[in-house]
């Protein structure tokens, strides 16, 4: 699938994660930026969850920024699902035009 527009989900609150995505040019690949206060302990697991979710949506070209504040796995997965559905025009959200 191809990302249609920029979208975001989550917040900067403690125990949450803010995820922003934007479309990129075809064949540009995945550009994932992770900023987390638990990056050294859980960064690999967070990146694995992100890539698994992108794989399930068959998304290859994306710029994704994740700013984690200690979110638990279910929260991260929910934010990923939400932001991708918004970016693919599958869900109405705050930033849908």
MDTraj code that builds the backbone (N, CA, C; nanometers):
import mdtraj as md
import numpy as np

residues = "UNK UNK UNK UNK UNK UNK UNK UNK UNK UNK UNK UNK UNK UNK UNK UNK UNK UNK UNK UNK UNK UNK UNK UNK UNK UNK UNK UNK UNK UNK UNK UNK UNK UNK UNK UNK UNK UNK UNK UNK UNK UNK UNK UNK UNK UNK UNK UNK UNK UNK UNK UNK UNK UNK UNK UNK UNK UNK UNK UNK UNK UNK UNK UNK UNK UNK UNK UNK UNK UNK UNK UNK UNK UNK UNK UNK UNK UNK UNK UNK UNK UNK UNK UNK UNK UNK UNK UNK UNK UNK UNK UNK UNK UNK UNK UNK UNK".split()
xyz = np.array([
    [0.0845, -0.1182, 0.0000],
    [0.0000, 0.0000, 0.0000],
    [0.0885, 0.1239, 0.0000],
    [0.0316, 0.2314, -0.0448],
    [0.1063, 0.3570, -0.0511],
    [0.0434, 0.4582, 0.0438],
    [0.1285, 0.5208, 0.1235],
    [0.0836, 0.6257, 0.2145],
    [0.0295, 0.7417, 0.1307],
    [-0.0921, 0.7863, 0.1630],
    [-0.1584, 0.8907, 0.0866],
    [-0.1267, 1.0313, 0.1370],
    [-0.1067, 1.0424, 0.2689],
    [-0.0871, 1.1757, 0.3272],
    [-0.0184, 1.1628, 0.4626],
    [0.0279, 1.2750, 0.5139],
    [0.0883, 1.2788, 0.6469],
    [-0.0192, 1.2581, 0.7524],
    [0.0201, 1.1926, 0.8619],
    [-0.0741, 1.1691, 0.9713],
    [0.0034, 1.1519, 1.1012],
    [-0.0695, 1.1634, 1.2121],
    [-0.0080, 1.1416, 1.3426],
    [-0.1078, 1.0767, 1.4365],
    [-0.0526, 1.0096, 1.5382],
    [-0.1344, 0.9496, 1.6434],
    [-0.0507, 0.9474, 1.7703],
    [-0.1163, 0.9608, 1.8838],
    [-0.0479, 0.9562, 2.0118],
    [-0.0213, 1.0941, 2.0682],
    [0.0638, 1.0965, 2.1728],
    [0.0946, 1.2232, 2.2395],
    [0.2335, 1.2159, 2.3026],
    [0.2768, 1.3279, 2.3586],
    [0.4044, 1.3358, 2.4292],
    [0.3898, 1.3016, 2.5770],
    [0.2714, 1.2582, 2.6190],
    [0.2472, 1.2276, 2.7602],
    [0.3292, 1.1071, 2.8039],
    [0.3538, 1.0980, 2.9331],
    [0.4226, 0.9827, 2.9892],
    [0.3440, 0.8554, 2.9591],
    [0.4136, 0.7479, 2.9302],
    [0.3549, 0.6170, 2.8974],
    [0.2787, 0.6170, 2.7654],
    [0.3115, 0.7075, 2.6750],
    [0.2494, 0.7128, 2.5428],
    [0.3598, 0.7232, 2.4380],
    [0.3193, 0.7222, 2.3134],
    [0.4116, 0.7370, 2.2020],
    [0.3441, 0.8238, 2.0960],
    [0.4172, 0.9171, 2.0408],
    [0.3691, 0.9997, 1.9309],
    [0.4317, 0.9451, 1.8036],
    [0.3483, 0.9110, 1.7079],
    [0.3975, 0.8583, 1.5811],
    [0.3490, 0.9487, 1.4689],
    [0.4439, 0.9923, 1.3878],
    [0.4141, 1.0756, 1.2720],
    [0.4617, 1.0011, 1.1479],
    [0.3807, 1.0029, 1.0422],
    [0.4208, 0.9411, 0.9161],
    [0.3961, 1.0395, 0.8025],
    [0.4756, 1.0241, 0.6979],
    [0.4548, 1.1036, 0.5781],
    [0.4939, 1.0212, 0.4568],
    [0.4292, 1.0481, 0.3455],
    [0.4616, 0.9731, 0.2239],
    [0.6010, 1.0097, 0.1736],
    [0.6595, 0.9166, 0.1027],
    [0.7890, 0.9407, 0.0389],
    [0.7788, 0.8950, -0.1061],
    [0.8825, 0.9208, -0.1803],
    [0.8828, 0.8807, -0.3205],
    [0.8888, 0.7294, -0.3324],
    [0.8332, 0.6785, -0.4393],
    [0.8341, 0.5353, -0.4634],
    [0.9773, 0.4841, -0.4703],
    [0.9994, 0.3681, -0.4120],
    [1.1295, 0.2998, -0.4080],
    [1.2306, 0.3683, -0.3150],
    [1.1825, 0.4584, -0.2271],
    [1.2742, 0.5258, -0.1338],
    [1.2978, 0.4433, -0.0078],
    [1.2124, 0.3447, 0.0180],
    [1.2289, 0.2570, 0.1327],
    [1.1697, 0.3150, 0.2600],
    [1.2018, 0.2497, 0.3697],
    [1.1528, 0.2904, 0.5016],
    [1.2590, 0.3735, 0.5729],
    [1.2189, 0.4912, 0.6145],
    [1.3046, 0.5773, 0.6958],
    [1.2368, 0.5893, 0.8318],
    [1.2886, 0.5180, 0.9305],
    [1.2271, 0.5136, 1.0633],
    [1.3204, 0.5802, 1.1635],
    [1.2674, 0.6821, 1.2319],
    [1.3422, 0.7513, 1.3366],
    [1.2757, 0.7217, 1.4704],
    [1.3531, 0.6707, 1.5643],
    [1.3003, 0.6389, 1.6966],
    [1.3726, 0.7211, 1.8020],
    [1.2952, 0.7959, 1.8786],
    [1.3472, 0.8708, 1.9932],
    [1.2727, 0.8188, 2.1148],
    [1.3465, 0.7574, 2.2074],
    [1.2811, 0.6954, 2.3218],
    [1.3701, 0.7051, 2.4450],
    [1.3059, 0.7280, 2.5599],
    [1.3834, 0.7308, 2.6830],
    [1.4170, 0.5891, 2.7308],
    [1.3662, 0.4876, 2.6632],
    [1.4017, 0.3485, 2.6927],
    [1.4611, 0.2803, 2.5686],
    [1.5216, 0.3587, 2.4806],
    [1.5738, 0.3072, 2.3541],
    [1.6780, 0.1969, 2.3741],
    [1.7657, 0.2133, 2.4712],
    [1.8718, 0.1147, 2.4905],
    [1.8182, -0.0184, 2.5420],
    [1.7105, -0.0154, 2.6182],
    [1.6523, -0.1386, 2.6696],
    [1.5529, -0.2007, 2.5709],
    [1.4710, -0.1184, 2.5052],
    [1.3592, -0.1696, 2.4265],
    [1.3551, -0.1203, 2.2821],
    [1.4557, -0.0481, 2.2387],
    [1.4554, 0.0089, 2.1040],
    [1.4410, -0.0949, 1.9944],
    [1.5123, -0.2068, 2.0075],
    [1.5030, -0.3116, 1.9056],
    [1.3623, -0.3695, 1.8988],
    [1.2991, -0.3894, 2.0132],
    [1.1628, -0.4435, 2.0174],
    [1.0628, -0.3441, 1.9559],
    [1.0793, -0.2158, 1.9864],
    [0.9901, -0.1136, 1.9293],
    [1.0050, -0.1107, 1.7766],
    [1.1284, -0.1140, 1.7274],
    [1.1513, -0.1142, 1.5827],
    [1.0944, -0.2401, 1.5178],
    [1.1037, -0.3522, 1.5866],
    [1.0460, -0.4765, 1.5359],
    [0.8943, -0.4645, 1.5235],
    [0.8294, -0.4058, 1.6247],
    [0.6839, -0.3861, 1.6187],
    [0.6466, -0.2940, 1.5029],
    [0.7229, -0.1866, 1.4855],
    [0.6964, -0.0933, 1.3760],
    [0.7079, -0.1645, 1.2421],
    [0.8167, -0.2371, 1.2218],
    [0.8373, -0.3058, 1.0941],
    [0.7343, -0.4164, 1.0711],
    [0.6956, -0.4872, 1.1756],
    [0.5917, -0.5903, 1.1615],
    [0.4597, -0.5281, 1.1170],
    [0.4253, -0.4133, 1.1747],
    [0.3007, -0.3456, 1.1380],
    [0.3084, -0.2956, 0.9935],
    [0.4205, -0.2373, 0.9550],
    [0.4377, -0.1921, 0.8169],
    [0.4309, -0.3098, 0.7207],
    [0.4886, -0.4235, 0.7597],
    [0.4813, -0.5433, 0.6763],
    [0.3366, -0.5881, 0.6584],
    [0.2576, -0.5845, 0.7670],
    [0.1189, -0.6298, 0.7580],
    [0.0359, -0.5416, 0.6647],
    [0.0740, -0.4151, 0.6525],
    [0.0064, -0.3239, 0.5597],
    [0.0754, -0.3185, 0.4235],
    [0.1828, -0.3946, 0.4083],
    [0.2625, -0.3986, 0.2853],
    [0.3100, -0.2595, 0.2441],
    [0.3617, -0.1854, 0.3423],
    [0.4124, -0.0511, 0.3172],
    [0.5645, -0.0563, 0.3108],
    [0.6189, -0.0152, 0.1987],
    [0.7643, -0.0174, 0.1803],
    [0.8256, 0.1225, 0.1800],
    [0.7500, 0.2218, 0.1369],
    [0.8025, 0.3576, 0.1237],
    [0.7326, 0.4487, 0.2241],
    [0.8091, 0.4924, 0.3262],
    [0.7489, 0.5720, 0.4337],
    [0.8584, 0.6428, 0.5121],
    [0.8239, 0.7593, 0.5635],
    [0.9065, 0.8272, 0.6638],
    [0.8246, 0.8251, 0.7920],
    [0.8763, 0.7579, 0.8948],
    [0.8052, 0.7422, 1.0205],
    [0.8926, 0.7929, 1.1342],
    [0.8347, 0.8789, 1.2169],
    [0.9036, 0.9318, 1.3346],
    [0.8255, 0.8861, 1.4569],
    [0.8939, 0.8195, 1.5494],
    [0.8306, 0.7725, 1.6726],
    [0.9011, 0.8368, 1.7912],
    [0.8248, 0.9071, 1.8727],
    [0.8772, 0.9707, 1.9937],
    [0.8101, 0.9031, 2.1128],
    [0.8839, 0.8109, 2.1726],
    [0.8299, 0.7250, 2.2777],
    [0.8596, 0.7809, 2.4163],
    [0.7599, 0.7736, 2.5023],
    [0.7739, 0.8156, 2.6423],
    [0.7419, 0.6994, 2.7357],
    [0.7896, 0.5788, 2.6987],
    [0.7692, 0.4628, 2.7839],
    [0.6385, 0.3905, 2.7612],
    [0.5876, 0.3944, 2.6382],
    [0.4607, 0.3283, 2.6077],
    [0.4751, 0.1767, 2.6137],
    [0.3691, 0.1110, 2.6579],
    [0.3659, -0.0344, 2.6594],
    [0.3304, -0.0872, 2.5204],
    [0.3577, -0.2135, 2.4975],
    [0.3377, -0.2751, 2.3662],
    [0.1976, -0.2545, 2.3086],
    [0.0893, -0.2759, 2.3854],
    [-0.0441, -0.2541, 2.3270],
    [-0.0668, -0.1096, 2.2817],
    [-0.0117, -0.0150, 2.3550],
    [-0.0249, 0.1263, 2.3179],
    [0.0491, 0.1542, 2.1882],
    [0.1702, 0.1014, 2.1762],
    [0.2490, 0.1228, 2.0539],
    [0.1751, 0.0650, 1.9337],
    [0.1237, -0.0564, 1.9480],
    [0.0512, -0.1195, 1.8371],
    [-0.0741, -0.0421, 1.7997],
    [-0.1467, 0.0067, 1.8987],
    [-0.2680, 0.0850, 1.8714],
    [-0.2347, 0.2149, 1.7991],
    [-0.1296, 0.2824, 1.8425],
    [-0.0889, 0.4074, 1.7763],
    [-0.0448, 0.3809, 1.6325],
    [0.0272, 0.2711, 1.6104],
    [0.0702, 0.2368, 1.4748],
    [-0.0495, 0.2103, 1.3838],
    [-0.1426, 0.1307, 1.4318],
    [-0.2631, 0.1008, 1.3524],
    [-0.3387, 0.2286, 1.3181],
    [-0.3545, 0.3150, 1.4181],
    [-0.4292, 0.4389, 1.3979],
    [-0.3619, 0.5294, 1.2969],
    [-0.2313, 0.5513, 1.3129],
    [-0.1624, 0.6443, 1.2231],
    [-0.1602, 0.5909, 1.0800],
    [-0.1444, 0.4610, 1.0642],
    [-0.1418, 0.4060, 0.9284],
    [-0.2800, 0.4123, 0.8635],
    [-0.3843, 0.3843, 0.9394],
    [-0.5188, 0.3951, 0.8828],
    [-0.5501, 0.5388, 0.8423],
    [-0.5054, 0.6341, 0.9221],
    [-0.5261, 0.7752, 0.8853],
    [-0.4467, 0.8108, 0.7605],
    [-0.3217, 0.7670, 0.7537],
    [-0.2351, 0.8005, 0.6397],
    [-0.2804, 0.7329, 0.5107],
    [-0.3517, 0.6221, 0.5243],
    [-0.4031, 0.5502, 0.4076],
    [-0.5465, 0.5895, 0.3730],
    [-0.5994, 0.6919, 0.4410],
    [-0.7375, 0.7377, 0.4220],
    [-0.8397, 0.6298, 0.4556],
    [-0.8081, 0.5449, 0.5524],
    [-0.9012, 0.4407, 0.5937],
    [-0.9756, 0.4775, 0.7218],
    [-0.9357, 0.5864, 0.7849],
    [-0.9997, 0.6290, 0.9102],
    [-1.0000, 0.7805, 0.9158],
    [-1.1058, 0.8351, 0.9661],
    [-1.1121, 0.9788, 0.9874],
    [-1.0397, 1.0126, 1.1176],
    [-0.9654, 1.1203, 1.1155],
    [-0.8923, 1.1611, 1.2345],
    [-0.8854, 1.3118, 1.2428],
    [-0.8181, 1.3606, 1.3423],
    [-0.8066, 1.5031, 1.3677],
    [-0.7479, 1.5777, 1.2484],
    [-0.6509, 1.5177, 1.1808],
    [-0.5815, 1.5885, 1.0747],
    [-0.6266, 1.5471, 0.9356],
    [-0.7421, 1.4828, 0.9237],
    [-0.7958, 1.4525, 0.7901],
    [-0.8550, 1.5802, 0.7325],
    [-0.8231, 1.6044, 0.6097],
    [-0.8667, 1.7257, 0.5456],
    [-1.0053, 1.7276, 0.4973],
])
top = md.Topology()
chain = top.add_chain()
for i, resn in enumerate(residues, 1):
    res = top.add_residue(resn, chain, resSeq=i)
    for name in ("N", "CA", "C"):
        top.add_atom(name, md.element.get_by_symbol(name[0]), res)
traj = md.Trajectory(xyz[None], top)
